[in-house]
């Protein structure tokens, strides 16, 4: 045993230099690799070896270099006041950004052979204190192109929530063309021109925006649908559902009104945060039967409107397919309707309340 002990000490002693040697080799390798990475930064991008190959091995290094190379946002220059020849100081006004959107489209629908409705939000101060204007343009597919092939019409704007809007108010733009459009099977698109009318937030600037409101594929329009009998006898367009709704109350409301309006009825619920899993469990059987449609409208909370933009969603529902149904009278999910609405006739009644 006394002879083996020095042998153990010798092997332990020899292990230390080997560990230091390995450490030196590792450090030299890392230093060489970092040096190569630094050298390749100065190589032209046309070379066959890209520096991204090396930086990809070092995520933190790559992210830091990306942040340093990204350009900062544009800075608006400052216009300073000037002293005129008449010794009058002319102050400068420097506008930055915009307060609200000119138009926020939710939906756009064909209402007939030559009629469309575009439902959306717009800046309320703009519509209260200025005169924004809309022009409608129908561009058929497959034509020679250019304005000569387009059909134009003035857009008539309707404000259904006048007096109730906040930052945004609801605007329904009606486009009625002098002739039928898109019925030849060629398809086309409805382009809306929206302007501030020269009296917006800056009277020196006439802002104009163009956007595609409706896109129709070739052969997608059936002209006979405009004169066919309505698909539904009654359509319920519910207002925005939010808060902690009672599933039991929704179950009772749905069973009562489904029986009241009959089999040829349809219900549209708009989820503004109130259709939680318990409520959805109640509505799912009705959805599977095709009696109920649930729409997620939570994104509308981005735009400050009255009562979770209820006038917006209700008008969107009423304009979605005007030849498919007669609208139901105003009602909400916690207030039952006590009488059947009048039958569809030559004159249809429209309801946009809750």
Buried (B, 14 or more C-beta within 10 A) or exposed (E): EEEEEEEEEEEEEEEEEEEEEEEEEEEEEEEEEEEEBEEBEEEEEEEEEEBEEBBEEBEEBBEEBEEEEEEEEEEEEEEEEEEEEEEEEEEEEEEEEEEBBBBBBBBBBBBBBBBBBBBBBBBBBBBEEBEBBBBBBBBBBEEEEEEEEBBBBEBEBEBBBEEBBEBBBBBBBBBBBEEBBBEBEBBBBBBBBBBBBBEBBEEEEEBEEEBEBBEBEBEEBEEEEBEEEBEBBBBBBBBBBBEEBBBEEBBEBBEEBBEBBEEEBBBBBBBBBBBBEEBBEBBEEBBEEEBBBBBEBBEBBEBBBBBBBBBBBBBBBBBBBBBBBBBBBBBBBEEEBEEEBEEBEEEEEEBBEB
